[in-house]
């Protein structure tokens, strides 16, 4: 037997245990932890994906909500779980890009403590105001903020959320001062703009559409880099004097570091198959989400880039978690 044949044979033999591991997995229910409460975009995505994923895996995929500390509680629980593929995390822009700069100390390393499986979807927001508000366009917002620094206030579901950082980025790009008013939840933040307690707010696209159709709010633009296919008449804020503005909450799936590559690969394959289903894509589009995807390596590179990007924005703003 030639040397090359021996090498190929040894590589094939080494791959057999990994292939067997992937075939045997899963043999019991899989738990998917969500960093936010029921009804949130992350929760809705998790339940849509879990329903189809369990059909493909042949085992229940149980969604468990574990909110708190900007998502750090759930993320830390997964980081410290057994690396066997049975405890997964719906990783988010907060837990894996923003929090490292927002919190003075982190209980986990967003890069080293996880095996990142797949980027699933992104959820842009819309900038909304009351129809009777003193600002009726992005131009009005920026002009008022320039004339009266701090007078333009905006709400969010908490410090460190994508809605909070959207306002910080807007102020930074336009070189104006906006006042951030954090609330304990997204519904409270929405009520604040509906009641006129704040000037404006960033809210998820489906919610914005519903409120706009009801005549309760006016949308000034979307936070995605380009207009959304299902809301073409609504321009992106980036095209209205904020070049480079792009803020979408994104979601993926991660596992504890050390999870076998065979399991990570199998989960990536199955998740990409789920995200390609027309029924899943239709449901997510109905929630204002853009379906994404890619390999584990691509998701890791994406997280690294987002961590660097949001780190710069947070440090420049001086924002800190409550």
C-alpha positions as a Markdown table, in Angstrom:
| # | Residue | x | y | z |
|---|---|---|---|---|
| 1 | Unk | 0.0 | 0.0 | 0.0 |
| 2 | Unk | 1.4 | 3.4 | -1.0 |
| 3 | Unk | 2.0 | 6.1 | 1.6 |
| 4 | Unk | -0.8 | 8.3 | 0.2 |
| 5 | Unk | -3.3 | 5.4 | 0.4 |
| 6 | Unk | -2.3 | 4.8 | 4.0 |
| 7 | Unk | -2.9 | 8.5 | 4.8 |
| 8 | Unk | -6.3 | 8.5 | 3.0 |
| 9 | Unk | -7.3 | 5.3 | 4.8 |
| 10 | Unk | -6.3 | 6.7 | 8.2 |
| 11 | Unk | -8.3 | 9.9 | 7.5 |
| 12 | Unk | -11.3 | 7.9 | 6.5 |
| 13 | Unk | -11.1 | 5.8 | 9.7 |
| 14 | Unk | -10.7 | 8.9 | 11.8 |
| 15 | Unk | -13.9 | 10.3 | 10.3 |
| 16 | Unk | -16.0 | 7.2 | 11.0 |
| 17 | Unk | -16.6 | 8.0 | 14.7 |
| 18 | Unk | -17.6 | 11.6 | 13.8 |
| 19 | Unk | -20.0 | 10.3 | 11.2 |
| 20 | Unk | -21.5 | 7.8 | 13.6 |
| 21 | Unk | -21.9 | 10.6 | 16.2 |
| 22 | Unk | -23.8 | 12.7 | 13.8 |
| 23 | Unk | -26.1 | 9.9 | 12.8 |
| 24 | Unk | -26.8 | 9.0 | 16.5 |
| 25 | Unk | -27.6 | 12.6 | 17.4 |
| 26 | Unk | -30.1 | 13.5 | 18.8 |
| 27 | Unk | -31.3 | 10.6 | 20.9 |
| 28 | Unk | -33.3 | 12.8 | 23.3 |
| 29 | Unk | -35.0 | 16.2 | 23.4 |
| 30 | Unk | -33.0 | 19.3 | 22.5 |
| 31 | Unk | -33.5 | 22.5 | 24.5 |
| 32 | Unk | -33.3 | 25.9 | 22.8 |
| 33 | Unk | -32.9 | 28.9 | 25.2 |
| 34 | Unk | -34.2 | 32.3 | 24.2 |
| 35 | Unk | -32.8 | 35.4 | 25.9 |
| 36 | Unk | -36.1 | 37.4 | 25.8 |
| 37 | Unk | -39.6 | 36.7 | 27.0 |
| 38 | Unk | -42.6 | 35.2 | 25.1 |
| 39 | Unk | -43.9 | 37.2 | 22.1 |
| 40 | Unk | -40.6 | 38.8 | 21.3 |
| 41 | Unk | -39.0 | 38.5 | 17.8 |
| 42 | Unk | -36.4 | 36.1 | 19.1 |
| 43 | Unk | -39.1 | 34.0 | 20.8 |
| 44 | Unk | -41.3 | 33.9 | 17.6 |
| 45 | Unk | -38.4 | 32.9 | 15.5 |
| 46 | Unk | -37.3 | 30.2 | 17.9 |
| 47 | Unk | -40.8 | 28.6 | 18.0 |
| 48 | Unk | -41.2 | 28.7 | 14.2 |
| 49 | Unk | -37.8 | 27.1 | 13.7 |
| 50 | Unk | -38.2 | 24.6 | 16.6 |
| 51 | Unk | -41.4 | 23.3 | 15.1 |
| 52 | Unk | -39.8 | 22.3 | 11.8 |
| 53 | Unk | -36.4 | 21.4 | 13.3 |
| 54 | Unk | -37.9 | 18.7 | 15.6 |
| 55 | Unk | -39.6 | 17.1 | 12.5 |
| 56 | Unk | -36.2 | 16.8 | 10.8 |
| 57 | Unk | -34.3 | 15.7 | 13.9 |
| 58 | Unk | -36.9 | 13.2 | 15.1 |
| 59 | Unk | -36.8 | 14.6 | 18.7 |
| 60 | Unk | -38.6 | 17.4 | 20.5 |
| 61 | Unk | -37.0 | 20.8 | 20.3 |
| 62 | Unk | -38.1 | 22.6 | 23.5 |
| 63 | Unk | -38.0 | 26.4 | 23.5 |
| 64 | Unk | -37.3 | 27.8 | 27.0 |
| 65 | Unk | -37.4 | 31.5 | 27.7 |
| 66 | Unk | -34.7 | 32.7 | 30.1 |
| 67 | Unk | -34.7 | 36.6 | 30.0 |
| 68 | Unk | -32.6 | 38.9 | 32.1 |
| 69 | Unk | -29.4 | 41.0 | 32.0 |
| 70 | Unk | -29.8 | 41.8 | 28.3 |
| 71 | Unk | -29.8 | 38.2 | 27.5 |
| 72 | Unk | -26.6 | 37.4 | 29.4 |
| 73 | Unk | -28.4 | 35.0 | 31.8 |
| 74 | Unk | -29.5 | 32.6 | 29.1 |
| 75 | Unk | -26.3 | 32.9 | 27.2 |
| 76 | Unk | -24.2 | 32.2 | 30.3 |
| 77 | Unk | -26.4 | 29.1 | 31.0 |
| 78 | Unk | -25.6 | 27.7 | 27.6 |
| 79 | Unk | -21.9 | 28.6 | 27.7 |
| 80 | Unk | -21.7 | 26.5 | 30.9 |
| 81 | Unk | -23.8 | 23.6 | 29.7 |
| 82 | Unk | -22.5 | 20.2 | 28.5 |
| 83 | Unk | -21.1 | 20.5 | 25.0 |
| 84 | Unk | -23.2 | 17.7 | 23.6 |
| 85 | Unk | -25.7 | 19.5 | 21.3 |
| 86 | Unk | -28.6 | 19.2 | 23.7 |
| 87 | Unk | -28.6 | 22.8 | 25.0 |
| 88 | Unk | -28.6 | 25.5 | 22.4 |
| 89 | Unk | -28.9 | 29.3 | 22.4 |
| 90 | Unk | -30.8 | 31.7 | 20.3 |
| 91 | Unk | -27.8 | 34.0 | 20.1 |
| 92 | Unk | -28.6 | 37.7 | 19.4 |
| 93 | Unk | -27.1 | 41.1 | 18.5 |
| 94 | Unk | -27.2 | 41.9 | 22.2 |
| 95 | Unk | -25.6 | 38.8 | 23.7 |
| 96 | Unk | -22.9 | 38.4 | 21.0 |
| 97 | Unk | -22.2 | 42.0 | 19.7 |
| 98 | Unk | -23.4 | 44.8 | 22.0 |
| 99 | Unk | -23.2 | 43.5 | 25.6 |
| 100 | Unk | -19.4 | 43.1 | 25.7 |
| 101 | Unk | -19.2 | 46.8 | 25.4 |
| 102 | Unk | -22.3 | 47.7 | 27.4 |
| 103 | Unk | -21.5 | 45.7 | 30.6 |
| 104 | Unk | -18.5 | 46.3 | 32.8 |
| 105 | Unk | -17.9 | 42.6 | 33.1 |
| 106 | Unk | -19.3 | 39.6 | 31.3 |
| 107 | Unk | -19.9 | 36.1 | 32.7 |
| 108 | Unk | -18.9 | 34.5 | 29.4 |
| 109 | Unk | -16.8 | 35.2 | 26.3 |
| 110 | Unk | -19.1 | 35.6 | 23.2 |
| 111 | Unk | -16.4 | 34.1 | 20.9 |
| 112 | Unk | -14.4 | 31.6 | 22.9 |
| 113 | Unk | -17.3 | 30.1 | 25.0 |
| 114 | Unk | -19.5 | 29.1 | 22.1 |
| 115 | Unk | -19.6 | 27.0 | 18.9 |
| 116 | Unk | -21.6 | 29.2 | 16.6 |
| 117 | Unk | -23.8 | 27.1 | 14.3 |
| 118 | Unk | -25.8 | 29.4 | 12.0 |
| 119 | Unk | -27.1 | 32.9 | 11.4 |
| 120 | Unk | -30.8 | 32.7 | 10.9 |
| 121 | Unk | -32.6 | 36.0 | 10.4 |
| 122 | Unk | -32.5 | 39.8 | 10.9 |
| 123 | Unk | -35.3 | 42.0 | 12.1 |
| 124 | Unk | -35.2 | 45.7 | 11.1 |
| 125 | Unk | -37.2 | 48.3 | 12.9 |
| 126 | Unk | -39.1 | 51.4 | 11.8 |
| 127 | Unk | -38.7 | 54.9 | 13.2 |
| 128 | Unk | -42.2 | 56.0 | 14.3 |
| 129 | Unk | -43.8 | 59.1 | 15.8 |
| 130 | Unk | -47.4 | 60.2 | 16.6 |
| 131 | Unk | -49.2 | 61.7 | 13.7 |
| 132 | Unk | -49.5 | 64.9 | 15.8 |
| 133 | Unk | -45.9 | 65.0 | 16.8 |
| 134 | Unk | -43.8 | 68.2 | 16.1 |
| 135 | Unk | -41.7 | 66.2 | 13.7 |
| 136 | Unk | -43.1 | 64.5 | 10.6 |
| 137 | Unk | -39.9 | 63.5 | 8.7 |
| 138 | Unk | -36.4 | 62.4 | 9.6 |
| 139 | Unk | -35.3 | 65.9 | 8.4 |
| 140 | Unk | -37.6 | 67.4 | 11.0 |
| 141 | Unk | -36.2 | 65.2 | 13.7 |
| 142 | Unk | -32.6 | 66.1 | 13.0 |
| 143 | Unk | -33.3 | 69.8 | 12.6 |
| 144 | Unk | -35.1 | 70.0 | 15.9 |
| 145 | Unk | -32.4 | 68.0 | 17.6 |
| 146 | Unk | -29.8 | 70.4 | 16.2 |
| 147 | Unk | -31.7 | 73.5 | 17.3 |
| 148 | Unk | -32.7 | 72.1 | 20.8 |
| 149 | Unk | -30.1 | 69.5 | 21.9 |
| 150 | Unk | -31.8 | 66.8 | 24.1 |
| 151 | Unk | -35.3 | 67.8 | 23.4 |
| 152 | Unk | -36.0 | 65.0 | 21.0 |
| 153 | Unk | -36.5 | 61.9 | 23.1 |
| 154 | Unk | -36.8 | 58.3 | 22.1 |
| 155 | Unk | -37.9 | 55.1 | 23.9 |
| 156 | Unk | -36.5 | 51.6 | 23.9 |
| 157 | Unk | -37.2 | 48.3 | 25.6 |
| 158 | Unk | -34.0 | 48.8 | 27.7 |
| 159 | Unk | -30.4 | 49.9 | 27.6 |
| 160 | Unk | -28.3 | 47.9 | 25.2 |
| 161 | Unk | -31.1 | 46.8 | 22.9 |
| 162 | Unk | -30.9 | 47.4 | 19.2 |
| 163 | Unk | -33.6 | 50.1 | 19.5 |
| 164 | Unk | -31.4 | 51.9 | 22.0 |
| 165 | Unk | -28.3 | 51.7 | 19.9 |
| 166 | Unk | -30.2 | 52.8 | 16.8 |
| 167 | Unk | -30.8 | 56.1 | 18.5 |
| 168 | Unk | -27.2 | 56.4 | 19.6 |
| 169 | Unk | -26.0 | 55.7 | 16.0 |
| 170 | Unk | -28.4 | 58.2 | 14.6 |
| 171 | Unk | -27.2 | 60.9 | 16.9 |
| 172 | Unk | -23.6 | 60.0 | 16.2 |
| 173 | Unk | -24.0 | 60.1 | 12.4 |
| 174 | Unk | -26.1 | 63.3 | 12.4 |
| 175 | Unk | -24.0 | 64.9 | 15.2 |
| 176 | Unk | -27.0 | 65.7 | 17.3 |
| 177 | Unk | -28.1 | 65.0 | 20.8 |
| 178 | Unk | -31.1 | 62.7 | 21.3 |
| 179 | Unk | -32.4 | 61.7 | 24.8 |
| 180 | Unk | -32.8 | 58.0 | 25.4 |
| 181 | Unk | -35.6 | 56.9 | 27.7 |
| 182 | Unk | -35.3 | 53.1 | 28.5 |
| 183 | Unk | -38.3 | 51.1 | 29.6 |
| 184 | Unk | -38.5 | 47.7 | 31.1 |
| 185 | Unk | -40.1 | 46.1 | 28.0 |
| 186 | Unk | -40.9 | 46.7 | 24.4 |
| 187 | Unk | -44.7 | 47.0 | 25.0 |
| 188 | Unk | -43.9 | 49.8 | 27.6 |
| 189 | Unk | -41.7 | 51.5 | 25.1 |
| 190 | Unk | -44.4 | 51.3 | 22.4 |
| 191 | Unk | -47.0 | 52.8 | 24.9 |
| 192 | Unk | -44.6 | 55.7 | 25.6 |
| 193 | Unk | -44.6 | 56.9 | 21.9 |
| 194 | Unk | -48.3 | 56.2 | 21.5 |
| 195 | Unk | -49.1 | 58.3 | 24.6 |
| 196 | Unk | -46.7 | 61.1 | 23.6 |
| 197 | Unk | -44.4 | 60.6 | 26.6 |
| 198 | Unk | -41.5 | 60.5 | 24.1 |
| 199 | Unk | -41.0 | 62.0 | 20.7 |
| 200 | Unk | -40.2 | 58.9 | 18.7 |
| 201 | Unk | -39.3 | 55.2 | 19.0 |
| 202 | Unk | -37.8 | 52.4 | 17.0 |
| 203 | Unk | -40.2 | 49.5 | 16.8 |
| 204 | Unk | -40.4 | 46.2 | 14.8 |
| 205 | Unk | -41.7 | 46.5 | 11.3 |
| 206 | Unk | -44.9 | 44.4 | 11.7 |
| 207 | Unk | -45.9 | 46.4 | 14.8 |
| 208 | Unk | -45.1 | 49.6 | 13.0 |
| 209 | Unk | -47.2 | 48.6 | 10.0 |
| 210 | Unk | -50.2 | 47.7 | 12.2 |
| 211 | Unk | -50.1 | 51.0 | 14.0 |
| 212 | Unk | -49.6 | 53.0 | 10.8 |
| 213 | Unk | -52.6 | 51.3 | 9.2 |
| 214 | Unk | -54.6 | 52.0 | 12.4 |
| 215 | Unk | -53.7 | 55.7 | 12.1 |
| 216 | Unk | -52.0 | 55.7 | 15.5 |
| 217 | Unk | -48.4 | 56.2 | 14.4 |
| 218 | Unk | -46.5 | 57.5 | 11.4 |
| 219 | Unk | -43.4 | 55.8 | 10.1 |
| 220 | Unk | -40.5 | 57.9 | 9.0 |
| 221 | Unk | -38.3 | 55.2 | 7.6 |
| 222 | Unk | -36.8 | 51.7 | 8.2 |
| 223 | Unk | -33.5 | 50.9 | 9.9 |
| 224 | Unk | -32.3 | 48.4 | 7.3 |
| 225 | Unk | -29.7 | 49.5 | 4.7 |
| 226 | Unk | -32.2 | 49.3 | 1.9 |
| 227 | Unk | -36.1 | 49.4 | 1.6 |
| 228 | Unk | -37.9 | 46.2 | 2.5 |
| 229 | Unk | -39.4 | 44.2 | -0.3 |
| 230 | Unk | -42.7 | 44.0 | 1.5 |
| 231 | Unk | -42.8 | 47.8 | 2.4 |
| 232 | Unk | -41.2 | 49.3 | -0.7 |
| 233 | Unk | -43.0 | 52.7 | -0.2 |
| 234 | Unk | -41.2 | 53.2 | 3.1 |
| 235 | Unk | -37.6 | 54.5 | 2.5 |
| 236 | Unk | -34.6 | 53.5 | 4.5 |
| 237 | Unk | -33.2 | 56.1 | 6.9 |
| 238 | Unk | -29.9 | 55.6 | 5.3 |
| 239 | Unk | -31.2 | 57.3 | 2.1 |
| 240 | Unk | -32.6 | 60.3 | 4.0 |
| 241 | Unk | -29.4 | 61.9 | 5.1 |
| 242 | Unk | -27.9 | 59.1 | 7.3 |
| 243 | Unk | -25.6 | 57.3 | 4.9 |
| 244 | Unk | -24.2 | 54.1 | 6.5 |
| 245 | Unk | -27.1 | 53.8 | 8.9 |
| 246 | Unk | -28.0 | 50.1 | 9.2 |
| 247 | Unk | -29.4 | 48.6 | 12.4 |
| 248 | Unk | -31.2 | 45.3 | 12.4 |
| 249 | Unk | -31.6 | 42.9 | 15.3 |
| 250 | Unk | -30.2 | 39.6 | 14.2 |
| 251 | Unk | -30.6 | 36.1 | 15.6 |
| 252 | Unk | -28.7 | 32.8 | 15.2 |
| 253 | Unk | -28.1 | 29.5 | 17.0 |
| 254 | Unk | -25.1 | 28.7 | 19.1 |
| 255 | Unk | -23.9 | 25.9 | 21.3 |
| 256 | Unk | -21.4 | 25.5 | 24.1 |
| 257 | Unk | -17.7 | 25.6 | 23.0 |
| 258 | Unk | -16.4 | 22.0 | 22.5 |
| 259 | Unk | -19.6 | 20.7 | 20.9 |
| 260 | Unk | -18.4 | 18.1 | 18.4 |
| 261 | Unk | -18.0 | 19.4 | 14.8 |
| 262 | Unk | -20.1 | 16.6 | 13.5 |
| 263 | Unk | -23.1 | 17.8 | 15.6 |
| 264 | Unk | -22.5 | 21.4 | 14.7 |
| 265 | Unk | -22.4 | 20.5 | 11.1 |
| 266 | Unk | -25.6 | 18.4 | 11.3 |
| 267 | Unk | -27.4 | 21.2 | 13.1 |
| 268 | Unk | -26.2 | 23.7 | 10.5 |
| 269 | Unk | -27.4 | 21.5 | 7.7 |
| 270 | Unk | -30.8 | 21.0 | 9.3 |
| 271 | Unk | -31.3 | 24.6 | 10.2 |
| 272 | Unk | -30.5 | 25.8 | 6.7 |
| 273 | Unk | -33.0 | 23.3 | 5.4 |
| 274 | Unk | -35.6 | 24.7 | 7.7 |
| 275 | Unk | -34.9 | 28.3 | 6.7 |
| 276 | Unk | -35.3 | 27.3 | 3.1 |
| 277 | Unk | -38.9 | 26.1 | 3.5 |
| 278 | Unk | -41.4 | 28.4 | 1.8 |
| 279 | Unk | -43.8 | 28.1 | 4.8 |
| 280 | Unk | -41.0 | 29.2 | 7.2 |
| 281 | Unk | -39.9 | 32.1 | 5.0 |
| 282 | Unk | -43.5 | 33.3 | 4.6 |
| 283 | Unk | -44.1 | 33.2 | 8.4 |
| 284 | Unk | -40.9 | 35.1 | 9.1 |
| 285 | Unk | -41.6 | 37.7 | 6.4 |
| 286 | Unk | -45.0 | 38.2 | 8.1 |
| 287 | Unk | -43.0 | 39.1 | 11.2 |
| 288 | Unk | -40.9 | 41.6 | 9.2 |
| 289 | Unk | -37.8 | 39.4 | 9.2 |
| 290 | Unk | -35.2 | 38.9 | 6.6 |
| 291 | Unk | -34.1 | 35.2 | 6.2 |
| 292 | Unk | -30.3 | 34.8 | 6.3 |
| 293 | Unk | -28.0 | 31.8 | 6.5 |
| 294 | Unk | -24.5 | 30.5 | 6.0 |
| 295 | Unk | -21.9 | 28.2 | 7.5 |
| 296 | Unk | -20.7 | 28.0 | 11.1 |
| 297 | Unk | -17.4 | 29.8 | 10.0 |
| 298 | Unk | -19.4 | 32.5 | 8.3 |
| 299 | Unk | -21.5 | 33.1 | 11.5 |
| 300 | Unk | -18.3 | 33.3 | 13.6 |
| 301 | Unk | -16.8 | 35.9 | 11.2 |
| 302 | Unk | -20.1 | 37.8 | 11.3 |
| 303 | Unk | -20.1 | 37.9 | 15.1 |
| 304 | Unk | -16.5 | 39.1 | 15.2 |
| 305 | Unk | -17.3 | 42.0 | 12.7 |
| 306 | Unk | -20.5 | 43.0 | 14.6 |
| 307 | Unk | -18.7 | 42.9 | 18.0 |
| 308 | Unk | -16.1 | 45.3 | 16.6 |
| 309 | Unk | -18.7 | 47.5 | 15.0 |
| 310 | Unk | -21.0 | 47.9 | 18.0 |
| 311 | Unk | -18.1 | 48.2 | 20.4 |
| 312 | Unk | -17.1 | 51.4 | 18.6 |
| 313 | Unk | -20.6 | 52.7 | 18.6 |
| 314 | Unk | -21.2 | 52.0 | 22.3 |
| 315 | Unk | -17.8 | 53.4 | 23.4 |
| 316 | Unk | -18.4 | 56.6 | 21.4 |
| 317 | Unk | -21.9 | 57.0 | 22.9 |
| 318 | Unk | -20.8 | 56.4 | 26.5 |
| 319 | Unk | -23.8 | 54.2 | 26.9 |
| 320 | Unk | -23.8 | 51.6 | 29.8 |
| 321 | Unk | -26.2 | 48.9 | 30.9 |
| 322 | Unk | -28.6 | 49.8 | 33.7 |
